[in-house]
Amino acid sequence: MFLKLKKYSTNECEFILAAVQTGLRADGRRPMHARQTQVHVKRVSDTNSMAEATVGDTRVVSIVSCELTVPFADRPSEGFFTVSTEVMACASPSGQNASLQLVEKALKESRAIDVEGLCVAAGLRVWSIKCHIVRCPFFRQRTQ
């Protein structure tokens, strides 16, 4: 996987340089000041859970569900792990969802989930886990 490097205009370069020299970011934070982070996890049912994470003005909701199912005949001792990502249209004005696509790709290709560990009885039953991640609009209280 190769990263595409963005070419910055002269104005953008001057803005970035001035920000570094003054020690402020565009949002007013200092260089080592992290954005406020919150995570809430909720069990919806025996087979469904959800988590909501906010980091600054970014809000992501993840819904995880599981069920016992029959494995593929050619992989009788492997369960299933499916991940999908989505960005709500009003959550990203530019429509870019590259960060969520990167998460999806990392989870799928890293083999972070041991699909053989999802086997209950080889050839008979395996767990199928589905994870859906959605980047949502964040509505911040505005102060007057």
JOQUIPE-V868884 format. One line per field, one symbol per residue. burial: I if it has 9 or more other C-alpha atoms within 8 Angstrom, else O. Layout:
burial=???
This chain:
burial=OOOOOOOOOOOOIOOOOOIIOOOIIOOOIOOOOOOOOOOOOOOOOOOIIIIIIIIOOIIIIIIIIIOOIOIOOOOIIIIIIIIOIIIIOOIIOOOOIOOIIOOIOOIIOOOOOOIOOIIOOIIIIIIIIIIIIIIIIOOOOOOO
